[in-house]
Amino acid sequence: MQTLNAVYRLAETTIKENYTPDSDKRDEVLTFLQNAAVNEDEYLRFRISERFNSLLKSLFEAHKTHKLSPEHNETIEDMKAMMQGYVGEKKTDG
């Protein structure tokens, strides 16, 4: 990444120093070079996020056939009942 970014900076500097085309064309080329540079922090953040997402997907696939225990099912049903009661109270309160 550092080498690639150095090449982009060199090209940008060279263009600025030696090339004077129409301002529109020059701006287009310089904008392309500036946008082509890779922000290392953003790239690493993206790679970590993608790896994390991949791990979560594989965990989900590996465990999606597992059934919840009766205790978990009961807890979920209790939570659903509480939420329905809460939503019902909110609807009547206005």
C-alpha positions as a Markdown table, in Angstrom:
| # | Residue | x | y | z |
|---|---|---|---|---|
| 1 | Met | 0.0 | 0.0 | 0.0 |
| 2 | Gln | 2.8 | 2.4 | 0.9 |
| 3 | Thr | 4.6 | 1.8 | -2.4 |
| 4 | Leu | 1.3 | 2.2 | -4.4 |
| 5 | Asn | 0.5 | 5.4 | -2.6 |
| 6 | Ala | 4.1 | 6.7 | -3.2 |
| 7 | Val | 3.7 | 6.0 | -6.9 |
| 8 | Tyr | 0.4 | 7.9 | -7.0 |
| 9 | Arg | 2.0 | 10.9 | -5.1 |
| 10 | Leu | 5.0 | 10.8 | -7.6 |
| 11 | Ala | 2.6 | 10.8 | -10.5 |
| 12 | Glu | 0.5 | 13.7 | -9.0 |
| 13 | Thr | 3.6 | 15.8 | -8.3 |
| 14 | Thr | 5.0 | 15.1 | -11.8 |
| 15 | Ile | 1.8 | 16.1 | -13.4 |
| 16 | Lys | 1.5 | 19.3 | -11.4 |
| 17 | Glu | 5.1 | 20.3 | -12.2 |
| 18 | Asn | 5.3 | 19.3 | -15.9 |
| 19 | Tyr | 1.9 | 19.1 | -17.4 |
| 20 | Thr | -0.5 | 22.0 | -18.1 |
| 21 | Pro | -3.5 | 20.7 | -20.0 |
| 22 | Asp | -7.0 | 22.2 | -19.8 |
| 23 | Ser | -7.9 | 22.8 | -16.2 |
| 24 | Asp | -10.8 | 20.4 | -16.5 |
| 25 | Lys | -8.7 | 17.5 | -17.8 |
| 26 | Arg | -5.9 | 18.2 | -15.3 |
| 27 | Asp | -8.4 | 18.3 | -12.4 |
| 28 | Glu | -9.9 | 15.0 | -13.7 |
| 29 | Val | -6.5 | 13.3 | -13.7 |
| 30 | Leu | -5.5 | 14.7 | -10.4 |
| 31 | Thr | -8.8 | 13.8 | -8.8 |
| 32 | Phe | -8.4 | 10.2 | -10.1 |
| 33 | Leu | -4.9 | 9.9 | -8.6 |
| 34 | Gln | -6.0 | 11.3 | -5.3 |
| 35 | Asn | -9.0 | 9.0 | -5.1 |
| 36 | Ala | -6.8 | 6.0 | -6.1 |
| 37 | Ala | -4.6 | 6.4 | -3.0 |
| 38 | Val | -5.3 | 3.8 | -0.4 |
| 39 | Asn | -6.0 | 4.9 | 3.2 |
| 40 | Glu | -4.2 | 2.3 | 5.3 |
| 41 | Asp | -6.5 | 2.7 | 8.3 |
| 42 | Glu | -9.7 | 2.3 | 6.2 |
| 43 | Tyr | -8.2 | -0.6 | 4.4 |
| 44 | Leu | -7.3 | -2.5 | 7.6 |
| 45 | Arg | -10.6 | -1.6 | 9.1 |
| 46 | Phe | -12.4 | -3.1 | 6.1 |
| 47 | Arg | -10.2 | -6.2 | 6.1 |
| 48 | Ile | -10.9 | -6.8 | 9.8 |
| 49 | Ser | -14.6 | -6.2 | 9.4 |
| 50 | Glu | -14.8 | -8.6 | 6.4 |
| 51 | Arg | -12.9 | -11.3 | 8.4 |
| 52 | Phe | -15.2 | -10.8 | 11.3 |
| 53 | Asn | -18.3 | -11.1 | 9.1 |
| 54 | Ser | -16.9 | -14.2 | 7.5 |
| 55 | Leu | -16.4 | -15.8 | 11.0 |
| 56 | Leu | -19.9 | -14.9 | 12.1 |
| 57 | Lys | -21.4 | -16.4 | 8.9 |
| 58 | Ser | -19.5 | -19.6 | 9.4 |
| 59 | Leu | -20.5 | -19.8 | 13.0 |
| 60 | Phe | -24.1 | -19.2 | 12.1 |
| 61 | Glu | -24.0 | -21.9 | 9.4 |
| 62 | Ala | -22.3 | -24.4 | 11.8 |
| 63 | His | -24.9 | -23.8 | 14.5 |
| 64 | Lys | -28.2 | -23.0 | 12.7 |
| 65 | Thr | -29.5 | -26.5 | 13.1 |
| 66 | His | -29.0 | -26.5 | 16.8 |
| 67 | Lys | -32.2 | -26.3 | 18.9 |
| 68 | Leu | -32.7 | -24.1 | 21.9 |
| 69 | Ser | -33.0 | -25.7 | 25.3 |
| 70 | Pro | -36.4 | -25.7 | 27.0 |
| 71 | Glu | -35.2 | -23.1 | 29.4 |
| 72 | His | -34.2 | -20.8 | 26.6 |
| 73 | Asn | -37.5 | -21.3 | 24.8 |
| 74 | Glu | -39.4 | -20.5 | 28.0 |
| 75 | Thr | -37.3 | -17.3 | 28.5 |
| 76 | Ile | -37.9 | -16.2 | 25.0 |
| 77 | Glu | -41.7 | -16.8 | 25.3 |
| 78 | Asp | -41.7 | -14.8 | 28.6 |
| 79 | Met | -39.9 | -11.9 | 26.8 |
| 80 | Lys | -42.4 | -12.0 | 23.9 |
| 81 | Ala | -45.3 | -11.9 | 26.3 |
| 82 | Met | -43.7 | -8.9 | 28.2 |
| 83 | Met | -43.0 | -7.1 | 24.9 |
| 84 | Gln | -46.6 | -7.7 | 23.7 |
| 85 | Gly | -47.9 | -6.4 | 27.0 |
| 86 | Tyr | -45.6 | -3.3 | 26.7 |
| 87 | Val | -46.7 | -2.6 | 23.1 |
| 88 | Gly | -50.3 | -3.1 | 24.1 |
| 89 | Glu | -50.0 | -0.6 | 26.9 |
| 90 | Lys | -48.3 | 1.9 | 24.6 |
| 91 | Lys | -51.1 | 1.7 | 22.0 |
| 92 | Thr | -53.8 | 2.4 | 24.6 |
| 93 | Asp | -51.8 | 5.3 | 26.2 |
| 94 | Gly | -51.8 | 7.1 | 23.0 |
